[in-house]
Amino acid sequence: MTVSGRQVAYGVQTMLVAATGRSCGYGTAPATSAQPTGTTMPYSVIYELGQTTGFGPPLGDPNADARVLIQVSSVGTQAEQASLQADKVRQGFLQRGADGRQFKWPITIDGAVVIGRELDREDGTTVVNSIYTYVQRFVLTVSTPNS
């Protein structure tokens, strides 16, 4: 079964709102009415970057159906603000819970389970017209156990 990139992105979006306490747009800035902070900076924007399917022995995890690439841009009015938001995003993806085994911030996807997360790349901060953006790329390994 294929993995829906859109459903993965929605799961990531929900996780990032919970982990950062800030709004997160999907492909664009969040809407003014987006919860919890609308377009007030800092906020995050996620982008689907595609996926690679067909993982399994002997090259990968036998339970994995896809590796999904997600880019997150943390946006702020100051470099420090964008960097702090990026720190919260990184923690949302990678921070473990008290038991050290499960991730603190779950990514919930209907019909699929995220079985691995990793930071793939950080491009750091850029500035355009006094808006600072910190770019990170994450890889999620996703399984569809009920397919």
GIWOCOR-V87335 format. One record per residue. N is the residue number from 1. RES is the residue in one letter. BURIAL is + if it has 16 or more other ideal C-beta (glycine too) atoms within 10 Angstrom, else -. Layout:
BEGIN
{{N | RES | BURIAL} {N | RES | BURIAL}}
END
This chain:
BEGIN
{{1 | M | -} {2 | T | -} {3 | V | +} {4 | S | +} {5 | G | +} {6 | R | -} {7 | Q | +} {8 | V | +} {9 | A | +} {10 | Y | +} {11 | G | +} {12 | V | +} {13 | Q | +} {14 | T | +} {15 | M | +} {16 | L | +} {17 | V | +} {18 | A | -} {19 | A | +} {20 | T | +} {21 | G | -} {22 | R | +} {23 | S | +} {24 | C | +} {25 | G | +} {26 | Y | -} {27 | G | -} {28 | T | -} {29 | A | +} {30 | P | +} {31 | A | -} {32 | T | -} {33 | S | -} {34 | A | +} {35 | Q | -} {36 | P | -} {37 | T | +} {38 | G | -} {39 | T | -} {40 | T | -} {41 | M | +} {42 | P | +} {43 | Y | +} {44 | S | +} {45 | V | +} {46 | I | +} {47 | Y | +} {48 | E | +} {49 | L | -} {50 | G | -} {51 | Q | +} {52 | T | -} {53 | T | -} {54 | G | -} {55 | F | +} {56 | G | -} {57 | P | -} {58 | P | -} {59 | L | -} {60 | G | -} {61 | D | -} {62 | P | -} {63 | N | -} {64 | A | +} {65 | D | +} {66 | A | +} {67 | R | +} {68 | V | +} {69 | L | +} {70 | I | +} {71 | Q | +} {72 | V | +} {73 | S | +} {74 | S | +} {75 | V | +} {76 | G | +} {77 | T | -} {78 | Q | -} {79 | A | -} {80 | E | -} {81 | Q | +} {82 | A | +} {83 | S | +} {84 | L | +} {85 | Q | +} {86 | A | +} {87 | D | -} {88 | K | +} {89 | V | +} {90 | R | +} {91 | Q | -} {92 | G | +} {93 | F | +} {94 | L | -} {95 | Q | -} {96 | R | -} {97 | G | -} {98 | A | -} {99 | D | -} {100 | G | -} {101 | R | -} {102 | Q | -} {103 | F | +} {104 | K | +} {105 | W | +} {106 | P | -} {107 | I | +} {108 | T | -} {109 | I | +} {110 | D | -} {111 | G | -} {112 | A | +} {113 | V | +} {114 | V | +} {115 | I | -} {116 | G | -} {117 | R | +} {118 | E | -} {119 | L | -} {120 | D | -} {121 | R | -} {122 | E | -} {123 | D | -} {124 | G | -} {125 | T | +} {126 | T | -} {127 | V | -} {128 | V | -} {129 | N | -} {130 | S | -} {131 | I | -} {132 | Y | +} {133 | T | +} {134 | Y | +} {135 | V | +} {136 | Q | +} {137 | R | +} {138 | F | +} {139 | V | +} {140 | L | +} {141 | T | +} {142 | V | +} {143 | S | +} {144 | T | +} {145 | P | -} {146 | N | -} {147 | S | -}}
END
